[in-house]
Amino acid sequence: MAAQSTLRQTPNQRFSQLFDTFYARLAARLDAYQRRAPLSKRTTRLLATLALSLTIIAGSYGGYKVYRRRKADREIGHRLVRKNSGLRGKDGSRTIFVPYKDSTSKVTIYPVKKTTFDAHRRLFLSSSDRHGDRYDPALGPPPLDIKPGLNVAFLHQFLSLMSIVVPRWRSKETGLLCMHAVFLLGRTYLSLIVARLDGEIVRDLVAGKGKAFLLGIAKWLAIGSVSSYTNSMIKYLQAKISIAFRTRLTRYIHDLYLGDKLAYYKLHNLDGGVGQGADQFITQDLTLFCDSSAALYSSIGKPLVDLFTFNYQLYHSLGPLALTSLLTSYFATATLLRKLSPPFGKLKAMEGRKEGEFRALHARLIANAEEVAFYNGGGTEHILLDKSFKELRTWVQNIYKIRIGYNILEDFVLKYSWSACGYIVTSLPVFMPALQDLTPKPKSIIATPDADHSQARMRQFITNKRLMLNLADAGSRMMYSIKDLSELAGHTSRVYTLISTLHRVHANAYTPPRWQHPELYSLSDVQGTLHRGFDGVRLEDVPVVAPSLYPMGGEELIAELSFAVQPGDHLLITGPNGSGKSSLARILAGLWPTYRGLTSRPRQQGQDGIMFLPQRPYLSPGTLRDQIIYPHTEVDMRDSGRTEAELQTVLEEVRLGYLRDREGGWDTRKEWKDVLSGGEKQRVGISRILWHEPRFAVIDEGTSAVSSDVEGLLYERAKAKGITLITISTRASLRRYHNFTLTLGLGEEANEYEFLRIGTASEKASVEKELAELREKMGKVEGWKSRKAEIDRELGLMSQMGAVGEEEEGEVESPSVEQGSTEEVSADSAT
Ligand SMILES: Nc1ncnc2c1ncn2[C@@H]1O[C@H](COP(=O)(O)OP(=O)(O)OP(=O)(O)O)[C@@H](O)[C@H]1O
């Protein structure tokens, strides 16, 4: 058995057992040695010097090693920052270097585990058939449309967010919160000492005890310095907690938002649960939530501790009756304030939304500045922005107006009525001696002789007064924090909504409401399958549907589409504008759902898989190298062992060989979307395909701005690399590079399609049919021309008749016309 249990031990346990045994043996040996031959003073000194020297040497060596490591880190950091790159750990972590002062700071980011997201779903995903204000916590998470306020839903939302920011007891955040608590308790303790010292100083002053008075002042200053340190530490730790919370939440949200479930696309285009502005949620709302939840800990925690401590102290000096009356008055006023408090949570949440809308308009203008400038559309944008700002301003002003009345009441109750109550309670034993028996006499008063009696009473009064002021202060801070709490409810609701919506997108949790049919082609009516892992591209009876935001149903463009592309079958997808060509690409890429039927495509995206080149060229922020290897990063490039010489070859293949020298090297960073011309941007797009060498490439109008000779070269180059092309274009000239055509938008209602092999009899027949239709139309041209001439003639006659009629009318109104024309002339001459 024993042998078995040793076998089951972990290496750690075995090591510690071994260590214990050797340590015990060494200690016994030393003990015996010392007893046998006690060490002389000289030997002891020698041994101590040796130990010290060894410690110094080991310490210096350790320090040197740390210095070397830091230096190496700095050098790597500089190099990687220049290349816009990082390091990847074996455990999936990423190490990035951020410029900091003149050096760099190393940050290691560990991805959130998938199981964490699964576990959190039960906290964030509510069933969709519960709406409105009523919320039963037994039924799970609250619905997203519940009004923010101080209720059970808020408690659930707040605790759910807390489980993200403080994931375990041993996390860094727990340490910070504990330290913060220690300093808060320390501050309360210091307040108690200050209250007592205050009484003593006044007592000594009145009694004329100079020495004791000076000693009191010295103590006061000493405590003051400790208090100042405590106060600044509380503020510092609060800021640290806020930043720690923000880091956790931001990383968590980024992992959900930017993962392979394409939440960054689906959130705005399909779900719509957070409107248009996830950016506002992630930046401002998150910061406000973290700031106010970190402040809440001190704004509620500290007054709470104060309330208990000061109440306890007052109980000892004033007795139960006085304390009960004090507390009753506090409780009554607190209830009154709570009842009269406006819904700050809801108001704050709405303010956040309006801020987001205003910010989104500005962001949109920046993104489309060139287009707006070409149209000279500043005026219209101005009106839109002014309108949005006015809405925001009106809302904020309303909040301030609502606050005035509440602030007056709050100020009066908390600052003045509570202190008055305190004075009355302390004076009761003085003015109503009958009550004196109910209040215990402090020991200091009982023990002192008659001469010192009044001094002791004064000291007691001053101490009590300070305690009471502190108590009122703690109570008022408690009440103020109820308002903070309501505002926190608003921020919490915003952040919770974002994370819930992200979880909904992530888990594709669009269950139809119970007892109801989902709307046709809504997100809860997805019955098709997207199969990843097929060596080709295939659609079987898939409807092409332009989706609407959840829970509405989408619009059907093509009822059922079926075709298949095998490797080497280059396909050209054509059709009129708006017929659904790009929509098809979106379905293939998995951006839009396969509502019915089966969509099959390769598993991987990129190398040996499928790659999509969107209609609008996208250039990422980063170096020139990053533009070509996108969506890979420099780390991926290094990992795959590819070189910059290959990069140059690819650029030459797309006729951009000059780019590296023109822009100043691969590490140059610029706003590439402004630097490159339209054709250059599209060629950079093609260079990405040539770099990644996927098996299938879907190119949506990817060469529309490229001259046709270069276009041909690009196509031939891609085909030579073994890439099967699926081109979406209206350019007939591209047919020669493809084997198949898929024409959409045919038929009376533009919802039919035709899939043909180029060069076959049926394809020729189809082209000839098109030609015949064109010829027929051309034959009618002469007839249309003569009809047009006839209509022109008739219109001419009608306008002549109209002019005669106007002249007649003009004669009657001639004075005003004359006046108008003189004004125009004078205005013209003035300009
Ligand atoms: N995100 C979207 N949400 C809803 N409807 C959309 C969305 N994008 C496009 N549509 C609609 O789907 C229809 C097809 O659009 P699609 O972009 O597929 O056309 P297309 O054939 O590629 O046209 P073009 O030749 O102009 O690029 C259009 O009527 C368009 O209004």
The ligand as an SDF file (V2000), in Angstrom:
LIG
                    3D

 31 33  0  0  0  0  0  0  0  0999 V2000
  -26.0300   44.1720  -45.3310 N   0  0  0  0  0  0  0  0  0  0  0  0
  -27.1490   44.0850  -46.0480 C   0  0  0  0  0  0  0  0  0  0  0  0
  -28.3140   43.9690  -45.4270 N   0  0  0  0  0  0  0  0  0  0  0  0
  -29.4370   43.8890  -46.1170 C   0  0  0  0  0  0  0  0  0  0  0  0
  -29.5150   43.9190  -47.4640 N   0  0  0  0  0  0  0  0  0  0  0  0
  -28.3950   44.0320  -48.1500 C   0  0  0  0  0  0  0  0  0  0  0  0
  -27.1390   44.1210  -47.4830 C   0  0  0  0  0  0  0  0  0  0  0  0
  -26.1940   44.2300  -48.4150 N   0  0  0  0  0  0  0  0  0  0  0  0
  -26.8320   44.1930  -49.6240 C   0  0  0  0  0  0  0  0  0  0  0  0
  -28.1390   44.0720  -49.4610 N   0  0  0  0  0  0  0  0  0  0  0  0
  -29.1570   44.0060  -50.5160 C   0  0  0  0  0  0  0  0  0  0  0  0
  -29.0030   42.7720  -51.1980 O   0  0  0  0  0  0  0  0  0  0  0  0
  -29.1820   42.9700  -52.5820 C   0  0  0  0  0  0  0  0  0  0  0  0
  -28.0220   42.3550  -53.3280 C   0  0  0  0  0  0  0  0  0  0  0  0
  -26.8510   43.0260  -52.9660 O   0  0  0  0  0  0  0  0  0  0  0  0
  -25.4370   42.5810  -53.5460 P   0  0  0  0  0  0  0  0  0  0  0  0
  -24.4170   43.4010  -52.8380 O   0  0  0  0  0  0  0  0  0  0  0  0
  -25.3280   41.1210  -53.4490 O   0  0  0  0  0  0  0  0  0  0  0  0
  -25.5540   42.9920  -55.0650 O   0  0  0  0  0  0  0  0  0  0  0  0
  -24.5200   42.7630  -56.2490 P   0  0  0  0  0  0  0  0  0  0  0  0
  -25.1650   41.8570  -57.2080 O   0  0  0  0  0  0  0  0  0  0  0  0
  -23.2070   42.3690  -55.7270 O   0  0  0  0  0  0  0  0  0  0  0  0
  -24.4730   44.2270  -56.8360 O   0  0  0  0  0  0  0  0  0  0  0  0
  -23.2550   45.0600  -57.4250 P   0  0  0  0  0  0  0  0  0  0  0  0
  -23.0360   44.6010  -58.8010 O   0  0  0  0  0  0  0  0  0  0  0  0
  -23.7860   46.4500  -57.3940 O   0  0  0  0  0  0  0  0  0  0  0  0
  -22.1020   44.8590  -56.5210 O   0  0  0  0  0  0  0  0  0  0  0  0
  -29.3020   44.4540  -52.8250 C   0  0  0  0  0  0  0  0  0  0  0  0
  -30.6590   44.7160  -53.0860 O   0  0  0  0  0  0  0  0  0  0  0  0
  -28.8970   45.0850  -51.5400 C   0  0  0  0  0  0  0  0  0  0  0  0
  -29.7130   46.1920  -51.2780 O   0  0  0  0  0  0  0  0  0  0  0  0
  1  2  1  0
  2  3  1  0
  2  7  2  0
  3  4  2  0
  4  5  1  0
  5  6  2  0
  6  7  1  0
  6 10  1  0
  7  8  1  0
  8  9  2  0
  9 10  1  0
 10 11  1  0
 11 12  1  0
 11 30  1  0
 12 13  1  0
 13 14  1  0
 13 28  1  0
 14 15  1  0
 15 16  1  0
 16 17  2  0
 16 18  1  0
 16 19  1  0
 19 20  1  0
 20 21  2  0
 20 22  1  0
 20 23  1  0
 23 24  1  0
 24 25  2  0
 24 26  1  0
 24 27  1  0
 28 29  1  0
 28 30  1  0
 30 31  1  0
M  END
$$$$
